[in-house]
Amino acid sequence: MYQVMWKEINQFLNSFAAYVVIIVFLVATGLFAWVLPQTSILGYGYANLEPLFNIAPYVFMFLIPAVTMRTFAEEKKSGTMELLLTRPITDWQLILGKYFACLLLVLFALLPTLLYYLTVYNLGAPQGNIDSAAVIGSYMGLVMLASVFTAIGIVASSITESQIVAFILAMFFCYIMYEGFTSISAINVWAGYSYIVSQLGIDFHYRSISRGLIDSRNLLYFFSVIIVMLYLSRLSLSTRKW
């Protein structure tokens, strides 16, 4: 698994696309967090990173599919998938190696945003006037969100040999899982079940963690979705034996 993981990381970092994706992510979050007047932290009125955590999930919907789209799709298109599968590794080792490689790359792109926290911390009046617990919870939410989106991206890449198709499918499924259930729950047909429907979506649990209160039910939801998505990837790979 570790050999697969480091191979994926090295291949990604040796490509120009890797740095384009990371730079685009940092520029996008920087613009929304500091420059654009509608979402700027400087114009927010108090020391808070809420604009960053509100926009980051939507930026992730583009960033993470761009990272994961090549994992299996490129192997299939180039014909190296068969060679890879002949190596003495199990399907799970292959999937987890690629999964953790992509997740580490996403977390690496997220790491520079910690400078935003240090900036707001020092700009606060008085200095340090920021809810650090809420910030920690929000970053935990982003990590869990990145983990789920990465698993979704792995599934999308495993079912096609086209990186473009994998990218589009991953974006679509990420949006449905994040925003879809919340939008559906707002339709006036669910009566008293709308709250239950909203709990099926990622947005509900991400917002809960972002308040700084770590609830085991939210963590169980994220881990459950990750496991289901990785299992679907395993099923997709196993079709070669059918």
C-alpha positions as CSV (number, residue, x, y, z in Angstrom):
1,M,0.0,0.0,0.0
2,Y,2.8,2.4,0.9
3,Q,4.6,1.8,-2.3
4,V,1.4,2.7,-4.3
5,M,0.9,5.7,-2.1
6,W,4.4,7.2,-2.6
7,K,4.3,6.3,-6.3
8,E,1.1,8.3,-6.7
9,I,2.5,11.3,-4.7
10,N,5.7,11.4,-6.7
11,Q,3.9,11.2,-10.0
12,F,1.5,13.9,-9.1
13,L,4.2,16.3,-7.7
14,N,6.3,15.7,-10.9
15,S,3.5,16.9,-13.1
16,F,2.8,20.6,-13.8
17,A,-0.9,20.0,-13.1
18,A,-0.2,19.4,-9.5
19,Y,1.1,22.9,-8.9
20,V,-1.6,24.4,-11.0
21,V,-4.3,22.7,-8.9
22,I,-2.7,23.8,-5.6
23,I,-2.1,27.4,-6.8
24,V,-5.7,27.7,-8.0
25,F,-7.0,26.4,-4.7
26,L,-4.9,28.9,-2.7
27,V,-5.7,31.8,-5.0
28,A,-9.4,31.0,-4.9
29,T,-9.6,30.7,-1.1
30,G,-7.4,33.8,-0.7
31,L,-9.6,35.9,-3.0
32,F,-12.8,34.9,-1.2
33,A,-11.3,35.2,2.3
34,W,-9.4,38.5,1.9
35,V,-10.2,40.3,-1.3
36,L,-13.8,40.1,-2.5
37,P,-15.9,42.5,-0.5
38,Q,-18.9,40.2,-0.1
39,T,-16.9,37.5,1.7
40,S,-13.7,39.3,3.0
41,I,-12.7,38.5,6.5
42,L,-11.4,42.1,6.8
43,G,-14.9,43.4,6.2
44,Y,-16.6,40.9,8.4
45,G,-16.4,43.1,11.5
46,Y,-14.9,40.6,13.9
47,A,-12.1,38.0,14.2
48,N,-13.6,35.0,12.4
49,L,-12.6,32.6,9.7
50,E,-16.2,31.7,8.8
51,P,-15.9,33.1,5.2
52,L,-13.1,30.7,4.5
53,F,-14.9,27.7,5.9
54,N,-18.1,28.6,4.0
55,I,-16.4,28.8,0.6
56,A,-13.8,26.0,1.1
57,P,-16.3,23.1,0.5
58,Y,-17.3,24.5,-2.9
59,V,-13.6,25.0,-3.8
60,F,-13.0,21.4,-2.7
61,M,-15.6,20.3,-5.3
62,F,-13.2,21.4,-8.0
63,L,-9.9,20.8,-6.4
64,I,-10.4,17.2,-5.2
65,P,-11.9,15.8,-8.5
66,A,-8.9,17.4,-10.2
67,V,-6.6,15.4,-7.9
68,T,-8.4,12.1,-8.0
69,M,-9.5,12.0,-11.7
70,R,-6.3,10.4,-12.9
71,T,-5.9,7.7,-10.2
72,F,-7.6,4.8,-12.1
73,A,-8.8,6.5,-15.3
74,E,-5.2,7.2,-16.5
75,E,-4.1,3.6,-15.6
76,K,-7.0,2.2,-17.7
77,K,-6.4,4.5,-20.7
78,S,-2.7,4.0,-20.8
79,G,-3.0,0.2,-20.4
80,T,-0.9,0.0,-17.2
81,M,-3.9,-1.1,-15.2
82,E,-3.4,-4.8,-16.1
83,L,0.3,-4.5,-15.3
84,L,-0.5,-2.9,-11.9
85,L,-3.0,-5.7,-11.1
86,T,-0.4,-8.4,-11.7
87,R,1.7,-7.1,-8.8
88,P,1.6,-8.9,-5.5
89,I,-0.9,-6.4,-3.9
90,T,-4.5,-6.8,-3.1
91,D,-7.3,-4.6,-4.5
92,W,-7.7,-3.0,-1.1
93,Q,-4.0,-2.1,-0.9
94,L,-4.2,-0.6,-4.3
95,I,-7.4,1.4,-3.5
96,L,-6.1,2.6,-0.1
97,G,-2.7,3.5,-1.5
98,K,-4.2,5.8,-4.1
99,Y,-6.8,7.1,-1.6
100,F,-4.3,8.2,1.0
101,A,-2.0,9.6,-1.6
102,C,-4.7,11.9,-2.9
103,L,-5.9,12.8,0.6
104,L,-2.4,13.8,1.6
105,L,-2.0,16.0,-1.4
106,V,-5.3,17.7,-0.6
107,L,-4.3,18.3,3.0
108,F,-0.9,19.6,1.8
109,A,-2.8,22.2,-0.3
110,L,-4.9,23.1,2.8
111,L,-1.9,23.5,5.1
112,P,-1.0,27.1,4.0
113,T,-4.4,28.3,5.0
114,L,-3.3,28.0,8.6
115,L,-1.6,31.4,7.9
116,Y,-5.1,32.9,7.7
117,Y,-5.7,31.8,11.3
118,L,-2.4,33.3,12.5
119,T,-3.2,36.6,10.6
120,V,-6.7,36.9,12.2
121,Y,-5.3,35.9,15.6
122,N,-2.8,38.8,15.4
123,L,-5.3,41.3,13.9
124,G,-7.9,40.7,16.6
125,A,-8.6,43.5,19.1
126,P,-7.4,42.5,21.6
127,Q,-4.8,40.2,20.1
128,G,-6.0,36.6,20.1
129,N,-9.7,37.5,20.2
130,I,-10.8,34.5,18.1
131,D,-12.8,31.4,18.9
132,S,-9.9,28.9,18.5
133,A,-12.1,25.9,19.4
134,A,-14.5,26.8,16.5
135,V,-11.5,27.1,14.1
136,I,-10.1,23.7,15.2
137,G,-13.6,22.2,14.7
138,S,-13.9,23.8,11.3
139,Y,-10.5,22.5,10.2
140,M,-11.5,19.0,11.4
141,G,-14.7,19.4,9.4
142,L,-12.6,20.3,6.3
143,V,-10.4,17.3,6.9
144,M,-13.4,15.0,7.1
145,L,-15.0,16.7,4.1
146,A,-11.8,16.2,2.1
147,S,-11.7,12.6,3.1
148,V,-15.2,12.0,1.8
149,F,-14.7,13.9,-1.4
150,T,-11.5,12.0,-2.1
151,A,-13.3,8.7,-1.6
152,I,-16.0,9.9,-4.0
153,G,-13.3,10.9,-6.5
154,I,-11.7,7.5,-6.3
155,V,-15.0,5.9,-7.1
156,A,-15.6,8.2,-10.1
157,S,-12.1,7.4,-11.5
158,S,-12.5,3.7,-11.0
159,I,-15.6,3.4,-13.3
160,T,-14.2,5.2,-16.4
161,E,-11.0,5.5,-18.4
162,S,-11.6,9.2,-19.2
163,Q,-10.2,11.7,-16.8
164,I,-12.6,14.3,-18.0
165,V,-15.6,12.1,-17.3
166,A,-14.1,11.1,-13.9
167,F,-13.7,14.8,-13.1
168,I,-17.3,15.7,-14.0
169,L,-18.8,12.6,-12.2
170,A,-16.8,13.4,-9.1
171,M,-17.9,17.0,-9.0
172,F,-21.5,16.0,-9.5
173,F,-21.5,13.4,-6.8
174,C,-19.7,15.7,-4.4
175,Y,-22.3,18.4,-4.9
176,I,-25.2,15.9,-4.5
177,M,-23.7,14.5,-1.3
178,Y,-22.9,18.0,0.1
179,E,-25.7,20.2,-1.0
180,G,-28.3,17.9,-2.6
181,F,-29.9,16.5,0.5
182,T,-30.1,19.9,2.2
183,S,-31.9,21.3,-0.9
184,I,-34.2,18.3,-1.1
185,S,-35.1,18.6,2.6
186,A,-36.3,22.2,1.9
187,I,-39.0,20.9,-0.5
188,N,-42.4,21.2,1.3
189,V,-43.3,17.5,0.9
190,W,-41.5,15.8,3.7
191,A,-43.6,17.2,6.6
192,G,-41.8,16.2,9.8
193,Y,-39.1,14.1,8.0
194,S,-37.3,17.0,6.4
195,Y,-34.8,17.1,9.3
196,I,-34.0,13.4,8.8
197,V,-33.5,14.0,5.1
198,S,-31.1,16.9,5.7
199,Q,-29.1,14.6,8.0
200,L,-28.3,12.3,5.0
201,G,-26.2,15.1,3.5
202,I,-22.6,16.1,4.3
203,D,-23.5,19.8,4.8
204,F,-25.5,19.0,8.0
205,H,-22.6,17.2,9.7
206,Y,-20.0,19.6,8.4
207,R,-21.8,22.5,9.9
208,S,-22.2,20.7,13.2
209,I,-18.5,20.0,13.5
210,S,-17.7,23.6,12.5
211,R,-19.4,24.8,15.6
212,G,-16.5,23.4,17.6
213,L,-18.5,20.5,19.2
214,I,-17.1,17.2,18.1
215,D,-20.1,14.7,18.1
216,S,-19.4,11.0,17.6
217,R,-22.5,10.8,15.4
218,N,-21.0,13.2,12.9
219,L,-17.7,11.3,12.9
220,L,-19.6,8.0,12.4
221,Y,-21.4,9.5,9.4
222,F,-18.2,10.6,7.7
223,F,-16.4,7.3,8.3
224,S,-19.4,5.4,7.1
225,V,-19.6,7.3,3.8
226,I,-15.9,6.9,3.3
227,I,-16.1,3.1,3.8
228,V,-19.1,2.8,1.5
229,M,-17.4,4.8,-1.3
230,L,-14.2,2.8,-1.0
231,Y,-16.2,-0.4,-1.1
232,L,-17.9,0.8,-4.3
233,S,-14.4,1.3,-5.7
234,R,-13.5,-2.2,-4.7
235,L,-16.7,-3.5,-6.5
236,S,-15.8,-1.5,-9.6
237,L,-12.3,-3.0,-9.8
238,S,-13.7,-6.5,-9.1
239,T,-15.8,-6.3,-12.3
240,R,-12.6,-7.2,-14.3
241,K,-13.1,-10.7,-12.9
242,W,-16.7,-11.1,-14.1
